[in-house]
Amino acid sequence: MNSRRFGQHIRLTLAHVALVGVIFLIFPALASDHAARCTPEGDGFKSLTPAETPKAPPPLEFATADGRVLTLDSFKGRGVILNFWATWCVPCVREMPELDRLRKDLAQDGIDVLAVSMDRGGHPKIKDFFERYYIQNLPPLHDPKGAAARALGIQGLPTTLLIDPEGLEVARIVGLLKYDTPESIAYFKRCIGPKGS
């Protein structure tokens, strides 16, 4: 490439860069709002991965202890921390008291914490576990046939989805996270709390 063509190429590239910059100045909504809110800071979030593009989960149903069906759609307008766990999963057992406290701490901030059991023993097993570990704030939910977990592509426990108030998955946690630290609580409020809260 001769120097004249190289100079034209450089000018064209700079013009494209400037044009992109102008577009983002004129249309700031094009910048990824969720990336700004949901990119974690610090070493405590190694198990958390923000979604490249937020997406709506497929329709999900969970069984309540009294035989009703609860859907994720019923939480539209609130952030949701959706945890999949089981009584036989040692890391899950460690997280459950933290998630129980977190539900109480975030309720007034427009964020719900839901823990969905994958246990084959169903609600009797969940009830025994909740009593043994003094879980008082989480509603006992069950994924009876693992349909919700399969639909979400969950391959191991614990796995937690962060759902924003619009109903979009904006991040996923695979493995352990310290849920009830001040840093985690601030992150959840920023990432999935209702805007303006």
KEKERO-91210 format. One line per 10 residues: number of its first residue (from 1); for each residue x, y, z negated of N, C-alpha, C, CB. Coordinates in steps of 0.001 Angstrom, whole numbers. Last residue first. Glycine has a CB too. Layout:
KEKERO-91210
NUM	X Y Z X Y Z X Y Z X Y Z ~ ...;
END
This chain:
KEKERO-91210
197	-34567 3580 -42428 -34764 3183 -43836 -33516 3459 -44632 -35139 1694 -43948 ~ -34166 4156 -39818 -34609 5260 -40646 -34817 4877 -42090 -35863 5823 -40103 ~ -35168 996 -38703 -34470 2253 -38435 -35062 3363 -39280 -34547 2618 -36941 ~ -35106 -1736 -40973 -35892 -857 -40087 -35180 483 -39905 -37322 -632 -40661 ~ -32036 -3622 -40969 -33043 -2832 -41667 -33829 -1990 -40672 -32391 -1936 -42733 ~ -30004 -4921 -39651 -31385 -5359 -39385 -32447 -4625 -40205 -31500 -6830 -39652 ~ -27564 -3415 -40126 -27781 -4198 -38916 -29254 -4486 -38639 -27031 -5489 -39014 ~ -27748 -2075 -42602 -27352 -1347 -41398 -27770 -2101 -40132 -25834 -1110 -41394 ~ -28486 -4147 -44342 -29318 -2942 -44239 -29031 -2186 -42944 -29084 -2022 -45448 ~ -26312 -5886 -43971 -27666 -6312 -43594 -28593 -5103 -43436 -28239 -7286 -44650;
187	-24179 -4283 -45013 -24184 -4733 -43618 -25594 -5113 -43172 -23233 -5929 -43437 ~ -24888 -4028 -47689 -24802 -2818 -46855 -24851 -3189 -45374 -23501 -2029 -47165 ~ -24648 -6733 -48415 -25947 -6056 -48533 -25965 -4795 -47658 -26243 -5690 -50019 ~ -21906 -7158 -48027 -22891 -7900 -47242 -24246 -7195 -47256 -23035 -9331 -47779 ~ -20812 -5381 -49927 -20471 -5243 -48506 -21500 -5947 -47621 -19066 -5812 -48235 ~ -21799 -6329 -52396 -22208 -4991 -51922 -21934 -4801 -50425 -21474 -3902 -52721 ~ -22801 -9799 -51957 -21806 -8778 -52282 -22309 -7410 -51820 -20436 -9112 -51624 ~ -24442 -11976 -51380 -24919 -10976 -52336 -23847 -9989 -52788 -25484 -11664 -53535 ~ -23356 -13803 -49545 -24523 -13011 -49179 -24816 -11856 -50120 -25709 -13888 -49113 ~ -20597 -14941 -48144 -21005 -14417 -49456 -22115 -13410 -49197 -19786 -13753 -50243;
177	-21121 -17706 -46000 -20935 -16261 -46123 -21300 -15905 -47554 -21812 -15451 -45074 ~ -20387 -20721 -44183 -20569 -19951 -45415 -20367 -18456 -45228 -19625 -20447 -46464 ~ -21879 -21432 -40969 -21031 -21725 -42120 -21326 -20775 -43265 -19558 -21641 -41736 ~ -22564 -19007 -38814 -22404 -20462 -38818 -21399 -20797 -39915 -21926 -21008 -37406 ~ -24758 -16510 -38180 -23741 -16929 -39155 -23711 -18444 -39139 -24045 -16374 -40607 ~ -25469 -14178 -35637 -25632 -15533 -36164 -24450 -15841 -37080 -25735 -16585 -35006 ~ -27439 -11371 -34489 -26202 -11974 -34983 -26522 -13355 -35524 -25533 -11087 -36080 ~ -29841 -10690 -33418 -28728 -9775 -33166 -27400 -10316 -33668 -29003 -8442 -33809 ~ -32809 -11688 -32059 -31633 -12200 -32771 -30445 -11321 -32406 -31352 -13708 -32416 ~ -35643 -9554 -32390 -34520 -10037 -31582 -33404 -10572 -32479 -33980 -8910 -30674;
167	-37779 -8213 -33547 -37892 -9650 -33342 -36775 -10253 -32521 -39176 -9953 -32694 ~ -37479 -5658 -34262 -38141 -5872 -32972 -38298 -7363 -32662 -37349 -5186 -31852 ~ -35971 -5809 -36608 -37410 -5540 -36712 -38185 -5687 -35397 -37611 -4160 -37237 ~ -33720 -8664 -35952 -34020 -7251 -36215 -35529 -7010 -36235 -33353 -6351 -35153 ~ -32367 -11419 -37560 -33408 -10975 -36628 -33766 -9532 -36960 -34676 -11900 -36703 ~ -29773 -13536 -37860 -30197 -12193 -38250 -31129 -11675 -37154 -28958 -11228 -38461 ~ -29634 -16912 -38886 -29859 -15940 -37823 -30254 -14609 -38441 -30947 -16433 -36834 ~ -27421 -19336 -40106 -28326 -18226 -40422 -28412 -17284 -39233 -27851 -17463 -41684 ~ -26706 -22590 -41130 -26706 -21631 -40027 -27775 -20591 -40331 -26966 -22336 -38639 ~ -24759 -24817 -43166 -25818 -23830 -42988 -25620 -22992 -41724 -25888 -22922 -44201;
157	-25194 -27145 -40478 -25746 -26400 -41607 -24618 -25971 -42539 -26791 -27252 -42372 ~ -25216 -27288 -36862 -24683 -27608 -38187 -25307 -26720 -39243 -23161 -27460 -38208 ~ -26549 -26511 -34601 -25808 -27768 -34562 -25239 -28171 -35910 -24698 -27670 -33566 ~ -29286 -24989 -33114 -28508 -25113 -34347 -27865 -26494 -34398 -29402 -24875 -35600 ~ -30896 -24124 -31023 -29563 -24653 -30735 -28681 -24766 -31959 -28885 -23794 -29726 ~ -33486 -23441 -31417 -32484 -22383 -31619 -31064 -22853 -31340 -32567 -21857 -33033 ~ -34806 -25818 -31075 -35128 -24713 -30163 -34088 -23599 -30240 -36515 -24150 -30483 ~ -33802 -27234 -33297 -33445 -27637 -31926 -33674 -26499 -30945 -34257 -28870 -31495 ~ -35048 -25805 -35384 -33583 -25872 -35311 -33124 -26269 -33905 -33037 -26877 -36351 ~ -37746 -26335 -34808 -37241 -24955 -34780 -35722 -24952 -34633 -37658 -24191 -36065;
147	-37869 -29157 -35110 -38192 -28527 -33822 -37630 -27114 -33723 -39703 -28494 -33617 ~ -37560 -30805 -37271 -36360 -30164 -36740 -36597 -29435 -35431 -35286 -31183 -36547 ~ -39926 -31566 -38279 -39333 -32459 -37282 -38067 -31869 -36670 -40343 -32761 -36185 ~ -40347 -29545 -40356 -40609 -30972 -40544 -39922 -31905 -39551 -42057 -31203 -40473 ~ -38876 -27303 -41885 -38906 -27553 -40444 -39090 -29063 -40287 -37580 -27030 -39712 ~ -40255 -25412 -44570 -39731 -26668 -44063 -39872 -26711 -42544 -40456 -27865 -44712 ~ -39932 -23260 -47431 -40301 -23487 -46034 -39610 -24745 -45516 -39930 -22262 -45158 ~ -40746 -21622 -50288 -40295 -22925 -49808 -40828 -23200 -48398 -40745 -24036 -50774 ~ -39582 -18260 -50511 -40722 -19150 -50286 -40206 -20501 -49783 -41731 -18525 -49265 ~ -37406 -17127 -53083 -37549 -17635 -51716 -38817 -18469 -51581 -36320 -18471 -51318;
137	-37353 -16607 -55817 -37801 -15561 -54901 -38049 -16052 -53478 -36793 -14462 -54870 ~ -36338 -18681 -57380 -37621 -18096 -57741 -38193 -17127 -56712 -37485 -17398 -59032 ~ -34482 -21355 -58202 -34784 -20523 -57029 -36201 -19997 -57206 -34636 -21335 -55672 ~ -33208 -23001 -60124 -33906 -21766 -60516 -34098 -20810 -59347 -33139 -21062 -61621 ~ -32287 -25487 -59438 -31364 -24359 -59258 -32017 -22999 -59540 -30814 -24369 -57844 ~ -34471 -27159 -59992 -33157 -27477 -60560 -32211 -26272 -60506 -32534 -28663 -59813 ~ -36538 -26003 -58489 -36621 -26047 -59951 -35249 -26266 -60575 -37581 -27153 -60399 ~ -35583 -26390 -55892 -35862 -25031 -56362 -35936 -24989 -57888 -37176 -24509 -55752 ~ -35499 -29236 -55825 -34278 -28439 -55683 -34490 -27035 -56245 -33847 -28362 -54202 ~ -38209 -29894 -56038 -37246 -30376 -57042 -35973 -29536 -57026 -36900 -31858 -56793;
127	-39148 -28647 -53667 -39653 -28235 -54989 -38689 -28656 -56094 -41051 -28841 -55250 ~ -37840 -30141 -51689 -37558 -28705 -51827 -37972 -28221 -53218 -38299 -27889 -50727 ~ -39048 -32635 -52063 -37592 -32493 -52223 -37211 -31028 -52450 -36853 -33048 -50979 ~ -41734 -31990 -51449 -41383 -32520 -52775 -39883 -32379 -53067 -41794 -33996 -52877 ~ -41474 -31042 -48696 -41711 -30119 -49809 -41471 -30714 -51196 -43106 -29620 -49739 ~ -39126 -33382 -47203 -40130 -32325 -47166 -40273 -31537 -48452 -41434 -32907 -46823 ~ -37285 -35343 -46747 -38206 -35531 -47872 -39254 -34448 -47988 -37440 -35596 -49144 ~ -35620 -34395 -44823 -36660 -35341 -44405 -37690 -35556 -45509 -36033 -36683 -44008 ~ -34684 -30961 -44778 -34766 -32239 -45498 -35899 -33115 -44990 -34946 -31992 -46983 ~ -34227 -28483 -43863 -34216 -29524 -42852 -34365 -30908 -43488 -32927 -29451 -42032;
117	-35808 -25458 -44931 -35175 -26735 -45242 -35302 -27719 -44080 -35790 -27334 -46503 ~ -35167 -22155 -44561 -35944 -23245 -43985 -35190 -24555 -44184 -36227 -22993 -42479 ~ -35532 -19158 -46081 -34674 -20343 -46089 -35521 -21538 -45680 -34016 -20570 -47496 ~ -35573 -15735 -45441 -36301 -16993 -45327 -35303 -18136 -45271 -37219 -16999 -44076 ~ -35832 -12499 -46495 -34902 -13634 -46453 -35747 -14899 -46468 -33876 -13607 -47663 ~ -36666 -9380 -44999 -37069 -10629 -45639 -35969 -11669 -45493 -38387 -11152 -45037 ~ -36491 -5914 -45386 -35795 -7109 -44907 -36270 -8318 -45717 -34242 -6939 -45018 ~ -37201 -3439 -46379 -37821 -3901 -45143 -37147 -5112 -44538 -37827 -2806 -44148 ~ -36212 -2848 -48828 -35517 -2260 -47678 -36070 -2751 -46351 -34039 -2568 -47752 ~ -37423 -4288 -50755 -37873 -2902 -50614 -37203 -2193 -49443 -37603 -2135 -51894;
107	-35988 -6738 -50449 -37432 -6663 -50166 -37894 -5230 -49936 -38229 -7278 -51317 ~ -33365 -7076 -51209 -33631 -6424 -49922 -35107 -6209 -49621 -33030 -7230 -48825 ~ -33326 -8380 -53716 -32609 -7109 -53551 -33018 -6358 -52286 -31116 -7361 -53524 ~ -34745 -10751 -53225 -35272 -9778 -54190 -34642 -8401 -53960 -35008 -10253 -55642 ~ -33009 -11955 -51398 -34412 -11690 -51030 -35012 -10632 -51937 -35252 -12983 -51103 ~ -30677 -12222 -52926 -30693 -11291 -51793 -32127 -10955 -51377 -29924 -11887 -50599 ~ -31287 -14276 -54683 -31090 -12905 -55210 -31213 -11869 -54096 -29703 -12777 -55894 ~ -31425 -16335 -52757 -32563 -16058 -53630 -32471 -14651 -54216 -32638 -17098 -54758 ~ -28872 -16342 -51717 -29982 -15968 -50842 -31227 -15621 -51645 -30290 -17096 -49863 ~ -27536 -17266 -54001 -27211 -15949 -53446 -28344 -15454 -52552 -25888 -16005 -52649;
97	-28627 -19848 -54333 -28855 -18819 -55368 -28548 -17405 -54872 -27998 -19120 -56596 ~ -27687 -20990 -51758 -29097 -20758 -52068 -29345 -19771 -53212 -29741 -22055 -52403 ~ -24968 -21554 -51374 -25533 -20288 -50886 -26920 -19971 -51433 -25598 -20316 -49394 ~ -24527 -24087 -52434 -23802 -22948 -52998 -24451 -21624 -52609 -22347 -22969 -52537 ~ -26087 -25607 -50766 -26423 -25568 -52196 -25756 -24364 -52842 -25985 -26878 -52908 ~ -24659 -25324 -48386 -26005 -24759 -48500 -26404 -24597 -49961 -27024 -25644 -47769 ~ -22324 -26786 -48878 -22242 -25320 -48736 -23599 -24641 -48864 -21627 -24960 -47395 ~ -23624 -29436 -49054 -22927 -28821 -50191 -22768 -27303 -50027 -21552 -29464 -50366 ~ -26617 -30653 -48174 -25532 -29847 -47590 -24860 -29049 -48709 -26076 -28884 -46465 ~ -28851 -31785 -49177 -27658 -32638 -49127 -26433 -31905 -48598 -27927 -33851 -48267;
87	-30849 -29918 -48828 -30414 -30194 -50204 -29134 -31029 -50239 -31524 -30917 -50972 ~ -30195 -27595 -46165 -30714 -28882 -46649 -30134 -29144 -48033 -30357 -30053 -45661 ~ -31051 -24823 -43933 -30282 -25478 -44982 -30864 -26864 -45271 -30267 -24616 -46265 ~ -31093 -21787 -42248 -31420 -23212 -42162 -30474 -23970 -43082 -31316 -23740 -40686 ~ -32336 -18505 -42665 -31322 -19493 -43029 -31872 -20912 -42888 -30830 -19254 -44467 ~ -32734 -15450 -41511 -33360 -16762 -41356 -32303 -17853 -41518 -34066 -16880 -39974 ~ -33524 -12406 -42379 -32351 -13268 -42525 -32915 -14682 -42592 -31466 -12899 -43822 ~ -35169 -9897 -40616 -35260 -11236 -41191 -33885 -11891 -41213 -36257 -12104 -40397 ~ -36773 -6688 -40815 -35610 -7513 -40518 -35773 -8866 -41198 -34299 -6818 -40977 ~ -40070 -6001 -39598 -39134 -6155 -40712 -37918 -6935 -40215 -39810 -6882 -41930;
77	-41461 -6057 -37290 -41431 -4776 -37989 -40524 -4803 -39209 -42826 -4383 -38404 ~ -42659 -9363 -37673 -42334 -8249 -36770 -42421 -6930 -37529 -43289 -8231 -35540 ~ -43371 -11570 -39067 -42424 -10669 -39736 -41999 -9508 -38837 -41192 -11447 -40183 ~ -44875 -13239 -37545 -45579 -12559 -38636 -44668 -11588 -39392 -46154 -13587 -39607 ~ -43137 -14514 -35834 -43833 -13315 -35347 -44526 -12542 -36464 -44855 -13702 -34296 ~ -42436 -16834 -37084 -41495 -15722 -37169 -42156 -14416 -36731 -40255 -16003 -36311 ~ -45167 -18334 -38883 -44408 -18062 -37662 -43478 -16875 -37877 -45358 -17793 -36474 ~ -46278 -20977 -40868 -45758 -19611 -40855 -44949 -19435 -39579 -44885 -19312 -42127 ~ -49031 -22889 -41701 -47945 -22717 -40734 -47563 -21246 -40716 -48362 -23210 -39301 ~ -49838 -24526 -44862 -50043 -23538 -43795 -48852 -23545 -42837 -50247 -22118 -44393;
67	-49324 -26195 -47002 -49817 -26778 -45752 -50099 -25797 -44638 -51039 -27525 -46022 ~ -48134 -25093 -49175 -49573 -25325 -49269 -50186 -25788 -47942 -50265 -24060 -49734 ~ -45485 -24719 -48426 -45785 -25746 -49429 -47271 -26057 -49515 -45282 -25308 -50789 ~ -45362 -24314 -44818 -45319 -23814 -46187 -45720 -24940 -47146 -46254 -22578 -46359 ~ -43425 -24942 -41961 -44495 -25425 -42842 -44297 -24862 -44241 -44526 -26979 -42882 ~ -42917 -22810 -39174 -42407 -23428 -40395 -43583 -23825 -41277 -41447 -22465 -41153 ~ -42211 -22235 -35750 -43197 -22496 -36799 -42530 -23210 -37962 -44378 -23334 -36254 ~ -41391 -19983 -33116 -40961 -20868 -34199 -42072 -21017 -35221 -39682 -20333 -34871 ~ -40772 -19250 -29726 -41772 -19326 -30806 -41360 -20378 -31838 -43179 -19662 -30229 ~ -37241 -18363 -29350 -38485 -18989 -28884 -39506 -18994 -30013 -38226 -20436 -28379;
57	-35956 -15043 -30106 -35975 -16495 -30280 -37255 -17074 -29670 -35868 -16871 -31785 ~ -34859 -12531 -27920 -35976 -13017 -28727 -35867 -14526 -28875 -37337 -12624 -28091 ~ -31541 -11208 -28205 -32592 -11922 -27475 -33660 -12405 -28440 -32004 -13113 -26688 ~ -28842 -8938 -27620 -29925 -9426 -28493 -31012 -10109 -27674 -30533 -8265 -29308 ~ -25849 -9904 -26312 -27105 -9273 -25917 -28199 -9798 -26832 -27443 -9552 -24413 ~ -23967 -10890 -28062 -23542 -9996 -26984 -24747 -9206 -26471 -22878 -10798 -25826 ~ -24530 -10936 -31558 -24970 -11355 -30226 -24444 -10367 -29186 -26524 -11453 -30157 ~ -21813 -11314 -33888 -22904 -10511 -33312 -23262 -11039 -31919 -22500 -9005 -33235 ~ -21116 -13844 -36067 -20871 -13437 -34686 -22049 -12604 -34193 -20648 -14675 -33771 ~ -19544 -14774 -39078 -20631 -14030 -38435 -20228 -13600 -37030 -21018 -12798 -39277;
47	-17446 -15781 -40484 -18419 -16762 -39977 -19569 -16106 -39205 -18983 -17576 -41135 ~ -16061 -13545 -41369 -15464 -14381 -40321 -16442 -15381 -39728 -14275 -15118 -40871 ~ -16536 -11486 -43175 -17560 -11803 -42189 -17050 -12717 -41068 -18100 -10527 -41595 ~ -14622 -10508 -44899 -15658 -11355 -45467 -16693 -11845 -44469 -16341 -10627 -46545 ~ -12836 -8678 -43868 -12517 -10097 -43737 -13616 -11020 -44214 -11276 -10399 -44486 ~ -14325 -5857 -42081 -13737 -6552 -43223 -13599 -8043 -42987 -14566 -6313 -44455 ~ -17398 -5231 -40548 -16084 -4697 -40909 -15577 -5466 -42116 -16150 -3161 -41208 ~ -19449 -6311 -37749 -19037 -6304 -39162 -17648 -5719 -39344 -19073 -7716 -39732 ~ -21723 -4796 -35734 -20336 -5230 -35741 -19832 -5151 -37181 -19456 -4356 -34775 ~ -24282 -3732 -35756 -24088 -5119 -36205 -22673 -5647 -36086 -24978 -6004 -35440;
37	-24408 -1098 -34799 -24964 -1407 -36108 -24527 -2766 -36640 -26457 -1354 -36046 ~ -23158 -1247 -32321 -22668 -280 -33303 -23157 -632 -34703 -23116 1138 -32930 ~ -24726 -3165 -31108 -23307 -3448 -31316 -22733 -2507 -32365 -22525 -3321 -29995 ~ -27197 -1891 -30924 -27059 -3019 -31847 -25595 -3346 -32110 -27776 -4249 -31294 ~ -26681 45 -28997 -27008 456 -30356 -26793 -694 -31331 -28453 955 -30432 ~ -24631 368 -26413 -25255 -697 -27207 -25428 -274 -28650 -24424 -1976 -27140 ~ -25668 2982 -24250 -24649 2393 -25129 -25341 1402 -26056 -23886 3500 -25954 ~ -27978 3985 -23244 -27348 2881 -22522 -26247 2230 -23348 -26780 3374 -21195 ~ -28601 6164 -24752 -29335 4935 -25059 -28745 3742 -24328 -30809 5089 -24694 ~ -27210 8276 -23671 -26589 7557 -24779 -27322 6274 -25142 -26517 8446 -25984;
27	-26995 9541 -20903 -27912 8497 -21341 -27302 7696 -22480 -28275 7573 -20175 ~ -24957 11428 -20705 -26317 11820 -20367 -27328 10831 -20934 -26478 11929 -18853 ~ -22747 9952 -21495 -23045 11198 -22190 -24493 11612 -21945 -22087 12311 -21739 ~ -22829 7831 -19730 -23026 7539 -21149 -23250 8798 -21975 -21836 6784 -21691 ~ -22384 9260 -17349 -23624 8495 -17526 -23875 8235 -19000 -23561 7162 -16753 ~ -19806 10219 -17825 -20919 11165 -17709 -22244 10449 -17936 -20912 11853 -16324 ~ -18352 7800 -17777 -18363 8645 -18972 -19533 9608 -18973 -17065 9418 -19080 ~ -18781 7034 -15134 -19282 6184 -16217 -19373 6988 -17509 -18371 4947 -16414 ~ -17402 9146 -13874 -18827 8965 -13653 -19458 8114 -14755 -19070 8325 -12291 ~ -14770 8675 -14717 -15444 9918 -15118 -16954 9782 -14967 -14933 11110 -14280;
17	-14315 6244 -13433 -14235 6316 -14894 -14973 7554 -15399 -12759 6339 -15362 ~ -14549 7076 -10756 -15471 6084 -11302 -15496 6135 -12824 -15085 4681 -10830 ~ -12376 8842 -10616 -13728 9357 -10391 -14768 8389 -10950 -13975 9596 -8884 ~ -10266 7087 -11008 -10515 8123 -12015 -11920 8704 -11865 -9466 9242 -11904 ~ -10522 5643 -8592 -10668 4964 -9890 -10977 5973 -10989 -9385 4174 -10242 ~ -9971 7675 -6744 -11265 6995 -6725 -11527 6296 -8056 -11323 5981 -5571 ~ -7319 8275 -7417 -8345 9310 -7536 -9745 8694 -7583 -8242 10299 -6366 ~ -6110 5797 -6802 -6061 6318 -8172 -7158 7359 -8382 -4673 6934 -8473 ~ -6584 5698 -4032 -7108 4641 -4902 -7168 5121 -6358 -6233 3368 -4792 ~ -5115 7895 -3147 -6566 7880 -2958 -7215 6856 -3895 -6919 7560 -1483;
7	-2546 6979 -3830 -3070 8185 -4457 -4585 8262 -4339 -2438 9418 -3837 ~ -2364 4789 -2092 -2294 4562 -3534 -2870 5756 -4297 -837 4303 -3969 ~ -2395 6068 354 -3528 5207 7 -3545 4932 -1499 -3462 3874 798 ~ 119 7385 73 -1103 8155 303 -2338 7338 -100 -1201 8581 1788 ~ 1973 5334 -257 1756 6254 -1370 475 7075 -1195 2952 7186 -1515 ~ 691 2165 981 1543 3356 1030 1132 4348 -46 1474 4018 2417 ~ 857 -1187 0 0 0 0 893 1237 0 -970 6 -1236;
END
